[in-house]
Amino acid sequence: MTTQTNVTKRWQVTEAYAGYSIREFLLQAGEFSRQLLKKVRMDGMVFINGTQVEMWHPLDTGDEVLLVFPEEEKGAIFPHQGTLPIVFEDDDIMVLDKPAGIPVVPPFDQKEPSIASYLLFEYEKRGYPCTAHIVTRLDKDTSGLMLIAKHAYSHWLLTKKLDLISRQYVAVVEGEFREKEGLIDEPIGRAEDSIIRRVVSPEGKPSKTQYHLINQEKNYSRIRFKLLTGRTHQIRVHMAHRGYPLAGDTLYGGEKVEGMDGQALHCERLHFIHPWTKKKMTFTSEPPKHWEGFA
């Protein structure tokens, strides 16, 4: 891990952008949002070939644009020291292999330990001037791969193309699942009697989950899922609706399993295009060892 004091980005101006102002260049070539551009204009710095300039400055072919991003507001989450299970990191992103049992962000109390609070503590230790940008979230008791953007620009580039981020999950469900593969296309909305629980509802948002049966035992089945939408508790709700709640998922009708904290759900594969290098990146992770013996 490297210590970093400022987030900076460099571009070499091509002939196609000669005559553009820096503002126009960042909006088009840099794919900036207007909100991010405003923050940079107010509190950041722009250099052309080593000389600080204003946003209206015109560009020539071959110019080097250096952008120094402003320090980000940290927010209300309280930093906590904790283990960050990092499997990959560079200047723009971080991929974590999250264990079950810890929330990604505190659901209520901002002082509760979470992945976000661990990130903030680590950033403070490094002198890194950014807040925690979560791109793909996991439920507290779901384990596996998740994507973090290390600064606001990276976060914007990833979330504006969120549908290009592919996640594959594996789960253990109760019962003998009969279908080899298929698609669950059922809308999901918030349950009327709960602020946490979701249900299949005609008034809900469109929700699509692909599934493929991996293995089947008498009491449990192991299934692989691919999310085509990203609703809260999507796999858990869809499987409970079909009559096959996830093992250990007491919120959605499953029975508590000895030695298993929460539901047996794991993000085993994460695929995305790097926001800066544009390279395709794929990461995989094995389910927790305590799943052995279940389907």
C-alpha positions in Angstrom: 0.0 0.0 0.0 1.3 3.4 -0.9 1.0 6.7 1.0 -0.7 9.4 -1.0 -1.3 13.1 -0.1 -3.1 14.3 -3.2 -5.3 12.8 -5.9 -4.0 13.9 -9.3 -4.7 13.0 -12.9 -2.7 13.7 -16.0 -3.9 13.9 -19.7 -2.0 14.4 -22.9 -4.1 16.6 -25.2 -4.6 15.1 -28.7 -5.3 17.0 -31.9 -9.0 16.3 -31.5 -9.2 18.6 -28.5 -6.9 21.4 -29.7 -8.7 24.7 -29.1 -10.9 23.3 -26.3 -11.0 25.1 -23.0 -9.9 23.0 -20.0 -13.5 23.0 -18.8 -14.7 21.6 -22.2 -11.9 19.1 -22.2 -12.7 17.7 -18.8 -16.4 17.4 -19.5 -15.8 15.5 -22.8 -12.5 13.7 -22.7 -12.5 13.3 -18.9 -16.2 12.4 -18.7 -16.6 14.8 -15.6 -19.9 15.5 -14.1 -20.8 19.2 -13.8 -20.9 18.8 -10.0 -17.4 17.4 -9.8 -16.1 20.0 -12.2 -17.5 22.7 -10.0 -15.7 21.3 -7.0 -12.4 21.2 -8.9 -12.9 24.7 -10.1 -13.7 26.0 -6.6 -11.1 24.1 -4.6 -8.7 22.2 -6.9 -5.9 23.2 -9.2 -5.2 22.8 -12.9 -1.7 23.0 -14.5 -0.9 23.1 -18.2 2.7 22.0 -18.9 3.6 22.9 -15.3 1.9 26.3 -15.1 -1.2 26.8 -13.0 -4.1 28.2 -15.2 -7.8 28.8 -15.0 -10.6 26.6 -16.4 -11.2 28.8 -19.5 -7.6 28.4 -20.7 -7.4 27.0 -24.3 -5.5 23.8 -25.1 -3.0 23.0 -27.8 -2.1 19.6 -29.2 0.5 17.9 -27.0 -0.3 19.9 -23.9 -0.1 18.1 -20.6 -3.0 18.7 -18.3 -2.4 18.0 -14.6 -5.4 18.2 -12.3 -5.1 18.3 -8.5 -8.4 17.3 -6.9 -9.5 19.1 -3.7 -9.6 17.3 -0.3 -12.9 15.5 0.2 -15.3 15.9 3.1 -15.2 12.8 5.3 -18.8 12.6 6.3 -20.4 11.5 9.6 -19.0 7.9 9.8 -16.6 7.5 12.7 -13.2 5.9 11.7 -12.4 2.5 13.3 -9.2 0.5 13.1 -9.9 -2.9 11.6 -8.7 -5.4 9.0 -9.3 -4.5 5.4 -9.3 -7.7 3.4 -7.7 -6.1 0.3 -7.2 -8.4 -2.8 -6.3 -5.5 -5.2 -5.5 -1.8 -4.9 -4.1 0.9 -7.1 -4.5 4.7 -7.2 -8.2 4.5 -8.3 -9.9 1.4 -6.9 -9.7 -1.2 -4.2 -11.2 -4.7 -4.3 -12.1 -6.3 -1.0 -13.0 -9.8 0.0 -15.4 -9.0 2.8 -16.1 -11.5 5.6 -19.7 -12.1 6.8 -20.7 -10.3 10.0 -19.7 -6.7 9.3 -21.8 -4.0 7.6 -20.5 -2.1 4.7 -21.9 1.1 6.2 -23.4 1.6 9.6 -27.2 1.1 9.3 -28.1 3.4 12.1 -25.3 4.4 14.5 -22.5 6.2 12.6 -20.0 5.1 15.3 -20.6 1.4 14.6 -17.6 -0.5 13.0 -18.1 -1.1 9.3 -16.1 -1.5 6.1 -16.5 2.3 5.5 -15.2 3.1 9.0 -12.2 0.8 8.4 -11.5 2.6 5.1 -11.7 6.0 6.8 -9.2 4.9 9.5 -6.8 3.6 6.9 -7.1 6.8 4.8 -6.4 8.9 7.8 -3.3 6.8 8.7 -2.0 7.3 5.1 -2.8 11.0 5.0 -5.1 10.2 2.1 -7.6 13.1 1.6 -10.7 11.2 0.5 -13.8 9.7 2.0 -15.2 6.1 1.6 -16.8 5.6 -1.8 -18.6 2.2 -2.0 -19.4 1.1 -5.5 -20.9 -2.4 -4.9 -22.5 -3.1 -1.5 -23.0 -6.4 0.3 -25.4 -7.1 3.2 -23.9 -7.4 6.6 -23.9 -11.2 6.6 -23.0 -11.7 3.0 -19.4 -12.3 2.2 -17.2 -11.9 -0.9 -16.0 -9.4 -3.4 -16.9 -5.8 -3.4 -15.6 -2.8 -5.3 -14.4 0.5 -3.7 -13.6 3.7 -5.6 -10.7 5.5 -3.9 -11.8 9.1 -4.9 -14.8 11.0 -6.1 -13.7 11.0 -9.8 -13.2 7.2 -9.9 -16.6 6.8 -8.1 -18.3 8.9 -10.7 -16.8 7.0 -13.6 -17.8 3.7 -12.2 -21.3 4.5 -11.0 -22.3 6.2 -14.2 -21.8 2.8 -15.9 -22.9 0.7 -13.1 -24.7 -1.7 -15.5 -21.3 -2.7 -16.8 -20.2 -4.1 -13.4 -21.0 -7.8 -13.3 -21.4 -9.7 -10.1 -21.8 -13.4 -9.6 -23.0 -15.0 -6.4 -23.2 -18.5 -4.9 -25.6 -19.5 -2.2 -26.9 -22.4 -0.2 -30.7 -22.6 -0.1 -33.0 -24.8 1.9 -34.7 -27.7 0.1 -34.2 -29.6 -3.1 -34.2 -27.0 -5.9 -35.7 -28.6 -9.0 -34.7 -26.3 -11.9 -31.3 -26.5 -13.6 -31.3 -22.9 -14.6 -33.6 -20.0 -15.4 -34.5 -16.3 -14.7 -36.6 -14.9 -11.9 -38.2 -11.7 -13.1 -40.3 -10.4 -10.1 -40.5 -6.7 -8.9 -39.2 -6.0 -5.4 -40.4 -3.3 -3.0 -40.2 -2.5 0.7 -42.4 -4.6 3.0 -45.2 -2.4 4.6 -44.4 -3.6 8.1 -40.6 -3.2 8.1 -37.9 -0.7 7.2 -35.5 -3.5 6.4 -37.4 -6.4 4.8 -38.2 -6.5 1.1 -40.9 -8.4 -0.7 -42.0 -9.3 -4.2 -44.6 -6.7 -5.0 -46.4 -5.4 -8.2 -45.6 -1.9 -7.0 -41.9 -2.7 -6.6 -39.0 -2.0 -8.9 -38.1 -4.4 -11.8 -35.7 -7.1 -10.5 -34.1 -9.9 -12.5 -31.9 -12.7 -11.1 -30.4 -15.5 -13.3 -29.7 -18.8 -11.5 -27.9 -22.1 -12.2 -28.1 -25.1 -10.0 -24.6 -26.3 -9.0 -25.4 -29.2 -6.6 -28.3 -30.7 -4.7 -28.6 -32.6 -1.5 -31.6 -33.8 0.4 -32.0 -30.7 2.6 -29.9 -28.1 0.8 -29.0 -26.9 -2.8 -26.1 -24.9 -3.9 -27.0 -22.3 -6.6 -25.1 -19.8 -8.6 -26.7 -16.4 -9.3 -26.0 -13.4 -11.6 -27.7 -10.1 -10.8 -29.2 -8.3 -13.8 -30.5 -5.6 -11.5 -29.2 -4.5 -8.1 -32.1 -4.3 -5.6 -31.6 -4.6 -1.9 -31.7 -8.2 -0.7 -32.6 -9.3 -4.3 -31.4 -12.9 -4.2 -32.7 -13.4 -0.7 -36.2 -12.1 -1.6 -36.4 -13.9 -4.9 -35.4 -17.3 -3.4 -37.7 -16.9 -0.4 -40.6 -16.0 -2.8 -39.9 -19.3 -4.7 -40.0 -21.2 -1.5 -36.3 -21.8 -1.1 -35.0 -19.4 1.5 -31.2 -19.1 1.9 -29.7 -21.3 4.7 -29.5 -19.2 7.8 -31.6 -16.4 6.5 -34.0 -15.9 9.4 -35.2 -12.6 8.0 -36.8 -14.3 5.0 -38.0 -17.6 6.5 -34.8 -19.6 6.6 -33.8 -21.6 9.7 -30.8 -20.6 11.7 -27.8 -22.9 10.9 -25.3 -23.8 13.6 -21.9 -22.4 12.9 -23.2 -20.0 10.2 -23.7 -16.3 10.9 -26.6 -15.1 8.8 -27.4 -16.2 5.3 -25.2 -18.4 3.1 -24.6 -15.9 0.4 -21.2 -15.1 -1.2 -20.1 -12.8 -4.1 -17.7 -15.2 -5.9 -16.9 -13.2 -9.0 -16.6 -9.5 -9.8 -16.0 -8.2 -13.3 -15.7 -4.5 -14.4 -13.8 -2.1 -16.6 -11.2 0.0 -14.8 -12.3 3.6 -14.6 -9.0 5.0 -15.6 -7.0 2.4 -17.6 -10.2 1.0 -19.2 -8.8 -2.5 -18.8 -11.2 -5.4 -18.1 -10.7 -6.7 -14.6 -12.0 -10.0 -13.1 -11.6 -11.2 -9.5 -12.8 -14.5 -8.0 -13.2 -15.7 -4.4 -14.0 -19.1 -2.8 -17.0 -19.4 -0.4 -16.3 -19.6 3.3 -14.9 -22.9 4.5 -17.8 -23.4 7.0 -20.0 -24.0 4.0 -18.4 -27.4 3.5 -20.9 -30.1 4.2 -23.8 -28.1 2.8 -24.6 -29.1 -0.8 
